[in-house]
Amino acid sequence: MTCADGIIPPAADVRTRLAAWLDERHRRCPRTANPHLFINTDTAVLTTSVSAFWVNATLGISAQDLVEDRVLDEVTATGDVRRICDLFDITVETALRYVRLDDACVPVRVRER
């Protein structure tokens, strides 16, 4: 992944899953020139992206929910507002809202009996 600070390599399990998906994508559409990660029968012959509706229906989660989950995960992992802004192309104000939300989420501890 490329952001303003340079290239951020994905974790090993992400690379493995991404490689498997790209192999499957190539098996299904070996001659496509479409550079997007997700393609369908309509976009395989074009160079446009799939629709948000297709992503939502195929993944079973909205693209917006997926992005919010990734931002919150990065906030929890680093708390670095600048990195979050660069990585997700969001404003400082938006990044700070995610940080405040993460700060408000206190893990629930289970009492041992």
N, C-alpha and C positions, 0 to 999 in steps of 0.2 A: 504494500500500500504506500502511496506517495502522498506526503503532506508538506507543508511549508518548511518543516524542520528536516526534511529528507525522507528517506525510505524507512518504513517500519516493517520489518519482516513478520509475517504471521507466525503464530505458534505452530509447532510440528503437527499437531492433530488437525489444525485448520489446513495446513499445506496438504496433508494426506487426503482429507475430504475434498478439497478443491481439485486436486489432481484427479481423483476418482470421478468427480462431476465433469471435469473437462474431457476426460476420456470418453465418458458416456455421451456427452454433447457431441463430440467428434464422431462417435459411432453412429449417432442418429442423423447428423447433418455434416457429413465429411467435406462437402464443398462450399459450406457457407462462408461468406466474407463478413458476416456480422460480428463485430468485436465485443458485443455486450455479453456479460456473464450468463444471463438468462435469455433464451430465445424460444420461440414457439413456431408452429407451422406457418404462421403469417409473417413473422419477422425473420425467419431463416433465410428468405430470399431477398431481404432488404438489409439496410444497415441501421434501422431504427430500433429503439428499445421496446420491450413489451410494455403493456399498459399497467398502471397501478392496480387496476381491477384484476388483471391476470396474476400479478404477484400476490395480491391478497387472497385470491381464490385458490391459487396453487399452493402457497405456503401455509394457508390456514391461519395466518396472522397478518394484520395490516402492516404495510411497509412502515408506517409511522410508529406503530408499537415496536417494531423490530429496531428501528433507529433509536427510539427512546431507551429501549433495553440496553443497546450497545453503549449509548452515552452514559447511562447510569452505571454500567459495569466499569467503564473507564474512569468515571468519577470515583467510584469505590476503590479501584485499583491504584489510582495515582493522585487524585485530588488536584491535579495540575491544570489550572484554568487555561493557561496559554496553550498547552498541549491539546486540551479538549476543543478549544476554538479552532486550532489549526487542523486537527484530525477530522472534525465534523463540519467545518466551515460554518460555525455559528458565532454569534456575537458574544462579547464578554458578559453582557447582561443575561443572555440565555444560559451560558455556562454557569454563571453564579446561581441561577435559579435551580439548576440541577445539583450543584454543590449544597445549597441550602436544603433541598429535598433529601439528599443523601444524609446530611447531618441530622435531619429530623427523624430518620428511620433508624430507631434503636433496635438492635436484635433482641428478640424475646428469649429469655433464658428459661429453660425447663427446670423446675425444681426436682431434685432427686429425693426419693422417699426412702 
